[in-house]
Amino acid sequence: MVFHIYRATMKAVEAAIQSRQWSKATQILEVVGRSPQTAKYYKKIAQHYANMSEYEVAFDCHNNSPR
């Protein structure tokens, strides 16, 4: 049961990123917490904010990403 909820949550993150709802994706990831599975999403979000010259937000996303 928990796996299904987690999987649905990751799909929600993917959907938010694909629809360019960056803050929504970040909010969902904050609820899930840091894990190796979330690293790729934090990286995509950080790249977006860096490209938009929002370096502080990009830095925060990068720091939240598990290594």
N, C-alpha and C positions, 0 to 999 in steps of 0.2 A: 504493500500500500504506500509506504513512504517513498519507495523508488518511483512510483507512478506520479506522485505529487512533485517530486524533484524533477523528473523528466518533463512534466508539463510546465514547470517553472522555467526550465532552461529553454523550452520552446517559446515561452513568452519573452524571454530576453532576446532570443534570435529575431522574433517578430518585431520587437521594439527597435532593434538595431537596423533591420532591413527597412523599416518605415521611417528611419532617421529620428526616432524619438529617444534621443540620447539620454536625457534626464530620466525618462521612464525606465530605460534599461539599467541605469545606475541605481535607481531606487530598488528595483527588483533584486539586483545583485547584493545590495546592502542587507536585504532581508535574508537572503540565502547564506551570506557569509563567505569568507575566503576558503577556497578549496582549489586543488589543482585543476578541476573541471571548469572553474570560472575564469582562469587566467587568460584564456584566449579572448573572452568577451571584454575583460578589463583592458586588454591590449588594444582591441579595436576602438573602444571608447576613448582611451587615452590618445590614440593616433588622431581621431577626429578632432578632439579638443586642441591638440597641438597644431593641427592644420588650420584651425580657426583662431590661432594665436591666443588661446585661453590656457596659458601655460600652467597656471595654478591648479585648475581643474584637472588638466592632463597629468600633472605631477601627483595629485591625490589619487587618481585612478591607477597610476603606475604603482604607487605605494601600496594600494589595496590589493594589487595583484599578487597572488602567492608566487614564490619563485621556486 
